[in-house]
Amino acid sequence: MSDLIFESPAVPLSTQRRPYLLPVGASLAIGFLLLVIVAAIAPQLFAHSDPLAIVPREAFHPPGWQHWFGTDQSGRDIYSRVIHGARLSLFVGLAATALGMGIAVVLGLLGGLGGARTDRSVGWVLEILFAFPSLILALLFVAIFGSGVGPLIVATGLGAAPGYARMVRGQVLAVRNAGYIEAARALGHSTGRIISRQLLPNAMRPLIVTLTMGVGQAIVWASALSFLGLGARPPAPEWGTMLSMGRDFIANAWWLTFFPGLFIVLTTLSTTVAGRYLQQRLEGRLP
Amino acid sequence: MSQKTLIVEDLNVEFAGQSVVRHLSFTLEPGKTLALVGESGSGKSVTARSLIGLAGEGAVVRARRLSYGGVDLLGLSERQWRRLRGKDIGFVLQDALVSLDPLRPVGKEILEVLETHHWGDRPSRAARVLELLERVGVPEPALRARQRPGELSGGLRQRALIASALALNPGLVIADEPTTALDATVQAQILSVLQGIKAEGSALLIISHDLAVVAQLADEVLVLRHGEVVEQGPMQQVLTAPRHAYTRSLLAAVPAEHARGTRLSADRNQIIAPVARHIDQPVVLQGHGLGKRYVGPDQQVRQVVQGVSFALRAGHTLGIVGESGSGKTTVARMALALLDADDGQVRFLDQPWNGSAPARVVEQQRRPRRRDISVIYQDPLSSFDPRWTVSQILADALDVADTPVAEQPARIRQLLQHVRLPAELGTRRPLQLSGGQRQRVAIARAIASNPKVIVCDEPVSALDVSVQAQVLDLLADLQAELGLAYLFISHDLGVIRHVSDEVLVMRYGQVVEHAPVDQLFEAPQHPYTQRLLGAVPRLPGAGVALKVPPVEPENAVLLFDESRLWKIAI
C-alpha cells in the first residue's frame, strides 16, 4: 500500500470575533424613541411656542426658519404641535397596549389553565373577536361610548387584546408543562404562588418584544381613530387629529399632513426596529 | 469491498485558537475495529468528524498525515469530500431522531444515498434499499421503508440510519455513540448489526463513552481526555490491565461491576458508612395495586400501568428497572402524587397519599406533607426556573420548609456543602453549570426540606460515567447521613444493581419480577428478566465476577482493593 502524503496548509479562521457595535438601524431607532419619550415628558425642551396659540395672520406658512414645520390654517406652529402631540400619542399607545395585554393575560391564563371546556369557550370568544377587523371593533366601541381619549384607549386596547391573548395562551400552555412547574408542584408550592412566581414571568418573557412592537401598532390605530374623528378632539395636538385637520388642505399645504404623518411613521418604524433588535438580543442571536 | 487502510498521524484540531484534539495517531485496517473512548468534551466526536471533513465551521485541522486508502484527506476539496462520504466512508450519527428527516420515509433516506452516488438503475436501487434494511435486521422491510422516522421505534430508527451508512458498502464505517439512549435489548441488537459489518470486512471506528459497549466490538482502544490520548492499545490490554490512572478510574466508575457500599469515584478504599438495613424498618411509602389508564386519540383505552404494588422502607432503596415505555416513570409520578392513580392507592408515612375514588386525597391536604417527599429528575436543567440563580432555586425550596428568610443564606451554604459544591456557585445560573453540578443542585433542592423519601427518576442517565459515579456516591453518602429512602428509577441495570436493596422489574406497565437485588441478578426467575440481563454488554471477564459465589470475608477485602480488583474480574 502506498499513500501519497502532502503537507496541508491550515485552514484560516473564517469567522473572526469583532468588537461589539450597536447596529446603525437599531441605534437610530432607539435614539429616536428616546427623543419622543423626552418630548412626551417635557415638550418645552424642544418647542417654546404654544401649540394652541392661534395667530390668524400667520396661517399656512410653509416650513421655514421661523416655523420649522410651517403653520396650519389657524396659524398654529406645526412643529410645536407635533412635539406636544408626542405625549398624547405615546400615552394612548402605551395605555392601550397595557390594557390589551391585561385583558390578554386574563383570557390567556383562563384558556391555558382552565381545563378543556374553559379553553374551548375562550377560544370561541377569541375567534369571534378575530373575525372582526380590530379597527371595525374599535369603531363599534367608539360609536357606542362616544369619542375622546378614554374611549380611544379602551377601543384600541380591545382591538389588540385577541392577538395578545392567543400568544399568552400558547405561552402558558408551553410553560405549564415545563419541568420546573412540576418541580414546584412537587415541592408543595400553592397554585397561586406557582402562577405568579414562575408561570407568568416565564410565559411573558418572550412577549416583551411583541409588546414593544405593539406600542407602535397601537399608536397607528389610535391615530387612525382620531383621523376619523373618533379619538382626541381638535384642537388637541394629537398626530391623528392633525392629519385629519390637514386633510382639507392637502393640495395646497402639504406640510399640515406631512409632518404629523412622518412622526407616526417614524415612531412606529422605530418601535418595530427596536423591538426586533431586542428580540435578537434576548434570543441570543447577537452578543 | 475495498481493502483500504485509514492512517492518522499527529492529528490536531483547533477551534478559534483553542486546541481540542492534540497529537492523535492511529492506523485502522480493514476488518478491524477501533474505539475512541472518552467523556464529553474529550474531543472524540470532533476527531470522527475531522475524518470525513466535517469538523465544523472555524475548525483548523492539521496532521502530519491523514490518508485513507492512499488518498490524502487533507487536500480534498468539498466536491471530492462529497464523493468520498457515503461511498467510501459511512457515518452513523448519534441521534437517529434528529439525523433523519422527520417528513421523509426512511426508505427514501437510504435511496438518496444510492442516487447521489449514481448506484445502479432505478429498480435495482429499490431492491437494494430493502436488502439493506433486511441486512440490519429491520423486520418487514417493505413496510418499514415507507414509514417516517416518527413512526419507528428508537432501535428501528438507529438501524435505518446504519442501513443508509452501509448503502454503498463503504470500506470504513464511523459510528458516533451508536447505542447511546437505547434500551438494553435494543442495544444488543444494534451491537450485533455492527459486529456483522465488521465480519464482512469493513473497518469500523466506534465512538463511545460506554466501556462495556466498546468491549463487545473493539480490537483496539484509544482513550481520550481533554483532547489528548491517555492510553492506546489492544482492547483486552486496555480494559483488563489499564496502565493509565484515568483509564482505571473510568473502569472503576462502571457501577454494575462494584458491590453496593463501594465508592465508584476517587477514594475507593473509603467505604460508605453502612446503613442499618433491617427489614423491621418502618415502611414509609407503599403502593398497592396501582393502575393508570389513558384514552388515546382513537378512543381506545390504554392501560399504561396495572396492578403495581411496592413497599419502600425507611433508609432503603427500591429500584424500578424497565425499558422505555414500561411505565416506570408513571409509577414514579403516582408515588409523588403528581398524577392521580386510576386504581389502587399510595400510602405515605402511614396516611393516604394518592388513590382512586374512595381513597382520593385532595391536593390541599397533601400540600403541607409534600416537604417529606421530593424528586430528582433526569434532566435537572429543565426542572429549574431559567431565570433563577442557584441560591434562588434553593431559597424557593426552603420557603416550603418554612425556613425563615433570615436563616436561608446560611442554610443554602450548608446545602451546597452537603452536595460538595463550592458556595460561590450560588450566584450562578443553571445554564452556567456542568451536568454533574446541575444534578448536585437538584439534589440539594431535594434535601432542602429534610424529606424522608426521594424519588429519583433516571437521575444519572444523562451523565458521563465518572460524573455518574460521583453522583451515585453522593446519593449513597446522603442516604447514610440523613437516613433517606430512595425510590430509584432507571433503565440502566448496572446502576440499579449498584444502588438497590430490592428491585422491581417492569414491562408493559406490570411488575414481572420483584426480588432482593442479589437474588434478582444472580438467579433471575422471569424469562424477561433473564433476557434483559443477558442483553447487557459486559466488560471482559466481568460476567465471571458476577457469578462468583457470595464472597468470603477475605475476598471481600480484595474486592475493595483497587489494584487487585481486575485480577478477580478476569
Chai-1 contact restraints between the chains, C-beta under 6 A:
chainA,res_idxA,chainB,res_idxB,connection_type,confidence,min_distance_angstrom,max_distance_angstrom,comment,restraint_id
A,D3,B,S67,contact,1.0,0.0,6.0,A-B,restraint_1
A,D3,B,G70,contact,1.0,0.0,6.0,A-B,restraint_2
A,L4,B,D72,contact,1.0,0.0,6.0,A-B,restraint_3
A,I5,B,R65,contact,1.0,0.0,6.0,A-B,restraint_4
A,I5,B,D72,contact,1.0,0.0,6.0,A-B,restraint_5
A,F6,B,D72,contact,1.0,0.0,6.0,A-B,restraint_6
A,F6,B,G75,contact,1.0,0.0,6.0,A-B,restraint_7
A,S8,B,L74,contact,1.0,0.0,6.0,A-B,restraint_8
A,S8,B,G75,contact,1.0,0.0,6.0,A-B,restraint_9
A,A10,B,V60,contact,1.0,0.0,6.0,A-B,restraint_10
A,A10,B,R62,contact,1.0,0.0,6.0,A-B,restraint_11
A,V11,B,V60,contact,1.0,0.0,6.0,A-B,restraint_12
A,L13,B,G58,contact,1.0,0.0,6.0,A-B,restraint_13
A,T15,B,G58,contact,1.0,0.0,6.0,A-B,restraint_14
A,G179,B,S382,contact,1.0,0.0,6.0,A-B,restraint_15
A,G179,B,S383,contact,1.0,0.0,6.0,A-B,restraint_16
A,Y180,B,S383,contact,1.0,0.0,6.0,A-B,restraint_17
A,Y180,B,F384,contact,1.0,0.0,6.0,A-B,restraint_18
A,Y180,B,D385,contact,1.0,0.0,6.0,A-B,restraint_19
A,A183,B,S383,contact,1.0,0.0,6.0,A-B,restraint_20
A,A186,B,L336,contact,1.0,0.0,6.0,A-B,restraint_21
A,A186,B,V375,contact,1.0,0.0,6.0,A-B,restraint_22
A,L187,B,A397,contact,1.0,0.0,6.0,A-B,restraint_23
A,L187,B,V400,contact,1.0,0.0,6.0,A-B,restraint_24
A,G188,B,R367,contact,1.0,0.0,6.0,A-B,restraint_25
A,G188,B,R370,contact,1.0,0.0,6.0,A-B,restraint_26
A,G188,B,R371,contact,1.0,0.0,6.0,A-B,restraint_27
A,G188,B,V400,contact,1.0,0.0,6.0,A-B,restraint_28
A,Q198,B,D385,contact,1.0,0.0,6.0,A-B,restraint_29
